[in-house]
Amino acid sequence: MPDIMPQIKEVFEAAFGANPDSITINTTPEQVEGWDSLGHASLAAALEKHFNIKFDIDDLMAMENVRAIVDIINGKLD
C-alpha cells in the first residue's frame, strides 16, 4: 500500500492553507484552523477529487482525524 500522507498534506495545504509539515497522522480538527463543519465538507470534496473516490455519510462521520482519513482512503483505494 503506497504512503498517501504526502498527498493528504497537499490537500490540507490547498483546503486550509495549512503548512504541510504541521499535518501528521495524529492531527485533529482542533489543530487546523478552518477545519470546522464547513471546512470538513470542503476537505472531503477536495479529497474525493484528488483521489478520485466518493465518501458516503458513514465515511464523513468517521473522518475525525487524519489517521481516520488515511484509513478510509486506503480502504477505498484497495
WODA-V265602 format. One line per field, one symbol per residue. ss: DSSP state (H for helix, E for strand, - for the rest). phi: phi as a letter, one per 20 degrees, with the letter a starting at -180 (. if undefined). A space follows every 50 residues. Layout:
ss=???
phi=???
This chain:
ss=----HHHHHHHHHHHH---HHH-----EHHH-----HHHHHHHHHHHHHH H-----HHHHHH--EHHHHHHHHHHHH-
phi=.ffeggfffffffffcmffgfeecfefdgfecfnedfffffffgfffgff elcceefffffefeafgffgfffgffef
